[in-house]
Structure formats: structure tokens, C-alpha cells
Amino acid sequence: MPVLDYLGKELLYFDGAMGTRLQAAGLKPGELPEVWNITHGDVVADIHASYVRAGANILKSNTFGANALKMQDSGYSVEDVVLAAFENARRAFASVPEVPEEKKFTALDLGPTGKLLAPYGDLQFEEAVSLYAEIVRAGMKAGADLILVETMSDTYEARAAILAAKENSDLPVFVTFTFDKDGKLLNGADVETAVLMADGLGVDAVGFNCGLGPDLVAKLLPRARSVTDLPIIANPNAGLPTEQNGKTVFTTGPEEFAEYMLDVYREGCTVLGGCCGTDPGYIRLVAERTKGLKPVALNATAATNNAEKKNTVTAVTGYGAPVFFGKEPVLIGERINPTGKPVLKEALRNGDMDYICRLGLEQLENGAHVLDVNTGLPGLNETETLCKAVTSLQAVTPVPLEIDTSNYEAMEKALRLYNGKPLLNSVNGKPESMAKVFPLAKKYGAAVVGLCLDETGIPDTAEGRLAIADKIIQTAAEYGIKEKDIIIDPLALAVSTDNRNPAIDLAVIRTLKSKGIHTVMGVSNISFGLPNRDAVNSAFFAMSLAAGLSSAIMNPQSERMMEACHAYCALSGVDEGCKEFVTRYANAPKTKTMVAVSEYTLYDAIVKGLTEQSGGVAKKLLEENKTPLEIINGFIIPALNTVGEGFGKKTLFLPQLLMAADAAKAAFDELKKQMQNGTQNSETRGDTIVLAVVKGDIHDIGKNIVKVLWENYGYHVVDLGKDVPAEMVVEAVEKHQARLVGLTALMTTTVAAMEETINALRRKTNTKILVGGAVMTKEYAGTIGADGYAPDAVAAVDYANRIFKK
Amino acid sequence: MSNDIIFFNKKEALRYFRAQPGDAQAEAAIDVAYQKLKRELQPRYTVKRFGCRIGIERNGTSPSLVLLDNGTVFRSKALARYVGEAKELFLFGATLGSRVDSALRRMALTSVAEAGAGQAVAAALIETYCDNCCAKLQKQLPEGKHLKWRFSPGYADWPLEEQRILFPVLDCAHTIGLTLTESCMMAPVKSVTAVMAITDATAKEESERIDIEENPLEDFNCNRKVTERHNLFSNPDNKCLRCGKTDCEFRQK
């Protein structure tokens, strides 16, 4: 019988540790435990058998690290190792005939790859999926009963493993994460976040293993249960590992372990077992103590306003804390959308993801909980741009993103690369839209925004829109998407065109609220065509919130909108005792204090590294009708020269240099706004320099300093980022016809990549090449064929000025 | 092994930032950076103890091998000199976690000064964390046994590529989430791996011996390495006093 016939209906038992037992049997540090499936098959089978005799009915195959990366130098293929692992498990089961055959299961065990995924490490997401897929295919061949993704300390890696399992098998998938005692993964994700993501991806059971002992798992378990109805697994360690003299020691004995496992059971766990430090003695006691007990009924109820309904938790996540719908209003920052934003359009065309990230961070600072990401722009490859924007934003913030596109290819790619449980904008009532969007939302576990429109358009009655909402929810259910994962947008239409419009929205919101269905709305459309839009928007926002609106797509930089939201929270009791309102506004100045700009000239402000003053004075100079060029040549460059000289003579030091660079940048940003409304065209923009940290190197602080200084001197810097392959540098130089390239490398191991990049450039271009970075010396730069060497950022400016004769 | 609170050595951070004494602006930048990084710290360490001896390569004249009792071999003359007569050593790995990397990226987006200060703060934090871990390990050693300062891949002639040998033995990806990229960089970035020899000599004897013995770091161009690499000596008051690189810009006065 399949394992799912038992799961959640009776208690099941995993085995205990394999790794620590193999070490006790002679496995040396650094030796691959998976190879023992072949070289010491009897030892592995004996350990398995000892667990079966102790009462385990699910064995974890000894394939924790059986991926191609780890196996590459072992002399064995992934398939060899996996097949041998299952043979050992089969032999173990066969040696214990007293356990009924239908209750013997072997899980294909998938542990971490041992690499950190990009953007923090260098393993690309799709490579991770491929590594897992290879093991899953071998596991299918070996006859696995289920797949256990375990010891996951990174939601992104877990996502790769779960996708690989789902795409390459039809087996049940279990996943267990390794949290610290605060309930956080190594990548920062909370218990709720990890569980929500796994639940969204359609796993059959979720839980805990390794890291903690059963006492701490029992404490974290309610947090998992609060967001999922899935059966829960606990394979804890024999207590928290402690270090004694360079040896890892587990201090919880079998008796104590089994006692705590009773707590784990009472908190709702239905699959029990052990991890590091446990042995058959532990598992035997756990099985004995819980014999005959029935699984506790599960019902997720966290942060919801209708606790009587089963599994009603609506939440989205990045890889930090989740954002729940239904309590305080969820604010979705709308500004990463190029419609009507020339600077953002230009940034998207240039691939300037730093700008996108800054837009995101600004909105978060102003109070957004989720960031909408829309990169649709005619003539641009939306799939590529959206994926780049999503991964760049996820490199700097763990908050949830709303993937906003009507391009299905871009939608799928972005959903796939996303780390967490995303919000997807959007589906509508048209059959084509639902047929395309729902399979993607289901596969990647997204919550979806459903727009109240269909092939007949947008109904002009509340009943008409509610009928579409119903149709969307019903159809989603056919795809296995739960009602809680659909968030309905009633669609705000301009009050100026029909004054019934606001009432329709409010009626839709009220009705859906009464049914426990969450809503989202782009509030500001209501004021289209009116003056003083902020006043209309904020009033409508407050009215909608009072009617029960769960979330708004809005501009968090609009103080009026934020005030409306905070005031609503205070008035509705969401902000208990008005605490947050008071904290936010009690001591806030009525108007922003103006920085006293008159005290400093722009030259002084830059030399002294006063960022705010520098921007202010630059603005003032522009108001006095100075041209940007006059300001650059008259103030910014002389100030930077002074700082640069001081740095050279060691009268000024790194902090001053960096602060001056920031201050000059602030002034420059003001000038940019003036020049063509923030866009630069080829006539106003300076000479182009391509800048990159070479392939393999991920340290970019030096590159960033050089970039800011070059930009401050008016150069147009094409920043390719870090870990840049040679061909990409060549391509950029050709595309921009750059006469100068700056390359940096920090470590000795990447100097070879520097040389390769130089050779590639020499073959195809005649650009000048300037190198720098911690490992570089003047002599070495000459050896590898560079034209120049810059020991620091000031020297890089001098070199560029010489090349471009400034 | 996790979630420790790290004392913030502001003086060290200012030194890594290359700030001059009394630079109030630099100090303010360091304070801001610390506040931003503090909430992102997830420090962890792992350590394994091995028996060891040094050896001479075939055709070699002086010791250039360090052999561990699990069969692991490291190749470096300076490391062999460092291990000397020690019969045991620790392999050690520590990290501040990947959330610090993410926070440093955020800082770099808004201000280079803040990014520079952030790097300096993170460097000071990982150093202090390692020092704390070592102090803890020293306490566990029996009377008469002493832990030497940390010697890391990349020091002197010990190639960075030997991280590829050290990492699987230490199993630090599994235990503390510390991984190695193809080009031997550590991810998360603010991390340290090292060898620490366990000797019979006292710390004082050890430091005196370093004074007289050939400086094992003679060809280690200290000021060209990342900041974490500078403090090679575990004297908490002034780690630089016995370093031969007297013109180092990070040198403590």
C-alpha cells in the first residue's frame, strides 16, 4: 500500500541517524558516506535493519549527499550509489520479516547540495534543480516509495529539490527543514515562511529535522501548524549539538528524547523519527511510548479573521517573515512599474537593476509590505527583464514580491526563479487567462490576484463583478487552488466617469469580506481625471479599508495614503491602543526641517562629505540658473580633485573619500533630474567606461567605489556587476564602443579569469584595459597584459582622465 | 554553536575603515552600519579536532606537508612551520551568515561610505566572533595545552585552493551553511576557515618564539589581502605588534 494511505491516519516512524552511526563504524571525516552503500553495503544494511527492528517503518536511503557535485571524484555515478542504497534498504527490510510488508517504506533522501545558491553563492537555481533531478530519476529506477527532502536550511534550495521531485516523479514528497532555536533557517526564513512555501508547492508532509532536539521542535511545531493542515514530520537530533574539544556531542538520552517526542506528538506531529545522535534505542522508545495513539487533528488558523473555516490562512512570503492577509492592511508598493516613469524606463532599457532595487528599498522604508514588480516595456525582452528584476530584488530584500505581468512566458520563468510563496498579478475571468495562469499558480504555489473582468468586459454592477469573482474561485478549485489563495480585485474605475463606481467597489469588497475572501485594489485609479488626486485617493482608501479591503496596490511615498492607512488602523482597533500611530506621529515634525544650505558652498559640502547639504546646494544653484555643466566643472570636479589629492598625500583617508563620493553623487543626482527630466541621452552623457568584477569573484566593494567616482567625474559607467564572464565584458565593450574597461579581482584564484578576460578583449576590441583589486600589483598587471593598474579609486579616475584627456 | 551575541569592537571597525582617530563622521557611519548589521547576524562556528604531524615532500628539503590522522594532507611550508611539533590541531570554520551579505548589498545600493563602513563592521564582528570561539576552545583544553593563532588558507604559501580539501573534512556546508564557490571563495562572504595548532608551549613562549623564528608571513603581502586576513596574532590588546609587515596601513599603533 502506498505511504499516503497511512499518512495522517496513523503514526508513522522514520529511522534515526545514519551519518553519526557510520562515523562510529569507521567513516572518516571528509569520506563520502554514500560511497559506503557500495563499499560497506553490509554496514549500511545492518544500521537500517537495526532501525526496522526498533519500530521504524520508513527508512531514509543513505543518499543524503548523493549529488553529482559530491560524487564527481568518487569513482561512482549518482545512479550506482542510489541503486546500491535502495538494495541495502531492501535487504534490511527483508531481514525483519515480522514487520508487515505493506508497512515498509524507503524514502529517497535528498539533502542539501553543499553549495550556496545564487545570489549568495555560485550555484544557479536551475543547476540545483538538475542536480536533484538526477537523483530523483535514479530513485525512481531504484523503486523509492516516497521522496524526503531533508535538512534544508535555505528555502531556495528546498524549492529546487521539491520542483525536481515533482517534475521527475509521481511519488509523495515530504520535506523537513533545519531551524535554529528562534525558528529561523540559515537564509533567514521563519518557520511559517518555509512551511507556507512547501505547502504551496504541493508537498504531502512537512516538518523539522536536525539542528534542534525534540524539546525545541515541540516549541516550534505550533508555528508550522498555524499555517498548514499538512501532516507534520519531526526527526530531531538527540538534543542541541554541543562542542566538546572539537567533537560534536549530543546530550539528550533516549529516555528524555522519547518523553519530549510525546510533546512533539501532542503538538500535532504524525511522523516521528530521529536525526543526528539518535540510534535504534531512541526510535524504539519513541515507538513504544506512542503506540496506539491517534494523530491529532490539524487545522491551520493563524492570523485570520475567520478562524472557524479550515485552512484559511492567506499569506505570501519571500524568504523572511510571511505577510498575512486579513489583519492589518497589506500595502503593495506600486512604483516598480514603467508606465509613465521615464527614468525607470531608461533604467530597464539599460539593465540598471541597482535603480530597480533602490526603488524597492525606498518603498519598503516608507512602509510597503510587498513590492509589485512590473517590467513590461515595448521592445524589451520581458521574460529576461522580469527575471533579472525579481532575482536582483531578492538579493537585497527578503520581503514578498508581487509578480505583475500578462506575458505567460515571463510569468512562468519569474515564478520558477522566485524564492518563497509569491503573489501573482493577475488572472481574470476570461477562460484563456484562467487556463494559462492557474496551472502556473498551482505548480509554483502562488497566491493569485483575480480581476473582476472577463470576455464581456468589466460589469457595471457589484453583482456582475461578484459573479466573475465566483467564477474565478470555482475554476481555481478545479485546478486544486484553494480559495484562500485567490485575492479578488474589484477594479477601481474613475469616479469622474461614473459616480456609481466607488459604490460598486465597496459593495464587492463588503460581500467578499463576509465570505472570508480577501481583496486587493489599485486604489488611485478612482481619482483619474480629477485635480488633487491624493485627497480623493486617501479618502477612498479609508472607505475601502472600512468596507473590508485586505490590501492595496499603492504608492507608499504618498504621505496622505500612509496617513489614511495608519489612521484607519488606529480607528478600527487593528492598531491596538493606537500605539503605532502614536509612535509614528507623536514626535514627528509638522513639516520637514529644511537643511540649512546656505552655510556651505557645493565645493565645501562635497569636500566635507555632507550628502544632504550637497544635494540641497546643487538644487539651489540650478534654481539660480547655473547650467549642470557649470556646476560640474565649477564645483563638483574641483572638490573631488581636492579630495583625491588629499587622499594621495595621505591628508585625507578612505572614509572622507567615500563620503565625498556620496556627497558628489547627491549633487549629480540633482543635475540628472534637470538634464532631460532625469534621462540622459548620448549628447549629454559622458564618455563610456565598462566596469566589471571578473568571473568567479564576488567581492565588489572596490568596484562600487570606482563606479561612483567615475560617475561623479561625468563618465557613463556601464556596470556589469560581479562574477562577469569574459564574453559578457567583450559584448558590452562592443555594444557601447567603450574606449576603456575597468576590471577588478580580489582573490588570487580569480586572477586567471582576469587574464582570460583581457585576452578575450584583445582578440575582439582595441579598448584600453585598467585593472585593480586587492591581489593586483603594477608588475602583475603588466604580466597579464593590462594597459594600466590602479591601486585605488583615485588612481582609476586619474587614468580615465588621461585616456579621455580631461 | 549558533545565535551567539557578538561584542562589537568599534575600535577595530574604525581601523578596518581606515578612519583616523577623532574622525566623528567616520564614527557616525560605523555606528549606523552596526545598527543595520546587528539584526542580520546569524553567527555559527564548527570545529573538528585531529591528530597531526608534519612531513617532507619527496625530493623536498624542509617540511612542507601537514598530515592529519584521517588521511588529509595540506601542502604549505609556512603551515608546516606553523604546526611545528604540535601533535593535534583544530580545523575551524565560522560565518556571520548570508543575511549579512544581503544587508551589505543593501548598503552598497545607497551609499559607498555606508557600504565601506558596513564591510569594516562585518570584518570586526567576524574577527571578534572567531576570537570568542577560540577562547572557548582554549578553556576546554587540559592544563598545559595551548591554542595557537588561526592560520587560514591564503596565508603565506598555503594556497587558497586547499579550501577544497578543508571544506569537505570540516563538513561546514552541512553544519553551519558555509560553502565554497568554484573559485574558492567562501559564501557567505563574511566567514573564516582556519587551522589552529594545539601546542604544549604557553602563549607567552609561543609569541617569543615567533619573534625569533623566521617570520612565517615574510612573503605574505599583508596590505594586499582582504581585511579579515590581517590580524594574525591572538593577543587581544594589539594583534599587530609581532607582524613583520610594519608599513601595513591597517597596523595598530
HADDOCK unambig.tbl for C-alpha pairs under 7 A between the chains (distance, minus, plus):
assign (segid A and resid 28 and name CA) (segid B and resid 70 and name CA) 6.08 0.50 0.50
assign (segid A and resid 29 and name CA) (segid B and resid 70 and name CA) 6.73 0.50 0.50
assign (segid A and resid 29 and name CA) (segid B and resid 169 and name CA) 5.05 0.50 0.50
assign (segid A and resid 30 and name CA) (segid B and resid 168 and name CA) 4.91 0.50 0.50
assign (segid A and resid 30 and name CA) (segid B and resid 169 and name CA) 3.85 0.50 0.50
assign (segid A and resid 114 and name CA) (segid B and resid 173 and name CA) 5.26 0.50 0.50
assign (segid A and resid 114 and name CA) (segid B and resid 174 and name CA) 6.68 0.50 0.50
assign (segid A and resid 114 and name CA) (segid B and resid 179 and name CA) 6.54 0.50 0.50
assign (segid A and resid 115 and name CA) (segid B and resid 179 and name CA) 5.44 0.50 0.50
assign (segid A and resid 115 and name CA) (segid B and resid 180 and name CA) 6.75 0.50 0.50
assign (segid A and resid 116 and name CA) (segid B and resid 179 and name CA) 6.02 0.50 0.50
assign (segid A and resid 116 and name CA) (segid B and resid 187 and name CA) 6.66 0.50 0.50
assign (segid A and resid 120 and name CA) (segid B and resid 98 and name CA) 6.68 0.50 0.50
assign (segid A and resid 120 and name CA) (segid B and resid 187 and name CA) 6.30 0.50 0.50
assign (segid A and resid 120 and name CA) (segid B and resid 188 and name CA) 6.34 0.50 0.50
assign (segid A and resid 121 and name CA) (segid B and resid 181 and name CA) 6.44 0.50 0.50
assign (segid A and resid 121 and name CA) (segid B and resid 187 and name CA) 5.35 0.50 0.50
assign (segid A and resid 122 and name CA) (segid B and resid 181 and name CA) 5.74 0.50 0.50
assign (segid A and resid 186 and name CA) (segid B and resid 97 and name CA) 6.80 0.50 0.50
assign (segid A and resid 186 and name CA) (segid B and resid 177 and name CA) 6.80 0.50 0.50
assign (segid A and resid 187 and name CA) (segid B and resid 98 and name CA) 6.11 0.50 0.50
assign (segid A and resid 187 and name CA) (segid B and resid 99 and name CA) 6.40 0.50 0.50
assign (segid A and resid 188 and name CA) (segid B and resid 99 and name CA) 6.63 0.50 0.50
assign (segid A and resid 242 and name CA) (segid B and resid 1 and name CA) 6.84 0.50 0.50
assign (segid A and resid 245 and name CA) (segid B and resid 137 and name CA) 6.67 0.50 0.50
assign (segid A and resid 245 and name CA) (segid B and resid 140 and name CA) 6.02 0.50 0.50
assign (segid A and resid 245 and name CA) (segid B and resid 141 and name CA) 6.84 0.50 0.50
assign (segid A and resid 246 and name CA) (segid B and resid 47 and name CA) 5.24 0.50 0.50
assign (segid A and resid 246 and name CA) (segid B and resid 48 and name CA) 4.41 0.50 0.50
assign (segid A and resid 246 and name CA) (segid B and resid 49 and name CA) 4.65 0.50 0.50
assign (segid A and resid 246 and name CA) (segid B and resid 90 and name CA) 6.76 0.50 0.50
assign (segid A and resid 247 and name CA) (segid B and resid 48 and name CA) 5.98 0.50 0.50
assign (segid A and resid 247 and name CA) (segid B and resid 49 and name CA) 6.71 0.50 0.50
assign (segid A and resid 354 and name CA) (segid B and resid 109 and name CA) 6.48 0.50 0.50
assign (segid A and resid 358 and name CA) (segid B and resid 109 and name CA) 6.58 0.50 0.50
assign (segid A and resid 395 and name CA) (segid B and resid 102 and name CA) 6.16 0.50 0.50
assign (segid A and resid 396 and name CA) (segid B and resid 102 and name CA) 5.17 0.50 0.50
assign (segid A and resid 396 and name CA) (segid B and resid 103 and name CA) 6.81 0.50 0.50
assign (segid A and resid 396 and name CA) (segid B and resid 105 and name CA) 6.07 0.50 0.50
assign (segid A and resid 396 and name CA) (segid B and resid 106 and name CA) 5.49 0.50 0.50
assign (segid A and resid 653 and name CA) (segid B and resid 18 and name CA) 6.78 0.50 0.50
assign (segid A and resid 653 and name CA) (segid B and resid 19 and name CA) 6.66 0.50 0.50
assign (segid A and resid 654 and name CA) (segid B and resid 18 and name CA) 6.05 0.50 0.50
assign (segid A and resid 654 and name CA) (segid B and resid 19 and name CA) 6.96 0.50 0.50
assign (segid A and resid 655 and name CA) (segid B and resid 17 and name CA) 6.70 0.50 0.50
assign (segid A and resid 655 and name CA) (segid B and resid 18 and name CA) 6.97 0.50 0.50
assign (segid A and resid 655 and name CA) (segid B and resid 19 and name CA) 6.10 0.50 0.50
assign (segid A and resid 655 and name CA) (segid B and resid 26 and name CA) 5.89 0.50 0.50
assign (segid A and resid 655 and name CA) (segid B and resid 113 and name CA) 6.46 0.50 0.50
assign (segid A and resid 658 and name CA) (segid B and resid 112 and name CA) 5.84 0.50 0.50
assign (segid A and resid 658 and name CA) (segid B and resid 113 and name CA) 4.66 0.50 0.50
assign (segid A and resid 659 and name CA) (segid B and resid 113 and name CA) 5.25 0.50 0.50
assign (segid A and resid 662 and name CA) (segid B and resid 111 and name CA) 5.99 0.50 0.50
assign (segid A and resid 662 and name CA) (segid B and resid 112 and name CA) 6.44 0.50 0.50
assign (segid A and resid 662 and name CA) (segid B and resid 113 and name CA) 6.84 0.50 0.50
assign (segid A and resid 696 and name CA) (segid B and resid 182 and name CA) 6.98 0.50 0.50
assign (segid A and resid 696 and name CA) (segid B and resid 183 and name CA) 5.34 0.50 0.50
assign (segid A and resid 705 and name CA) (segid B and resid 112 and name CA) 6.10 0.50 0.50
assign (segid A and resid 749 and name CA) (segid B and resid 183 and name CA) 5.83 0.50 0.50
assign (segid A and resid 749 and name CA) (segid B and resid 184 and name CA) 6.86 0.50 0.50
assign (segid A and resid 750 and name CA) (segid B and resid 183 and name CA) 6.54 0.50 0.50
assign (segid A and resid 774 and name CA) (segid B and resid 224 and name CA) 4.93 0.50 0.50
assign (segid A and resid 774 and name CA) (segid B and resid 225 and name CA) 5.77 0.50 0.50
assign (segid A and resid 774 and name CA) (segid B and resid 226 and name CA) 6.93 0.50 0.50
assign (segid A and resid 775 and name CA) (segid B and resid 224 and name CA) 5.85 0.50 0.50
assign (segid A and resid 775 and name CA) (segid B and resid 225 and name CA) 6.76 0.50 0.50
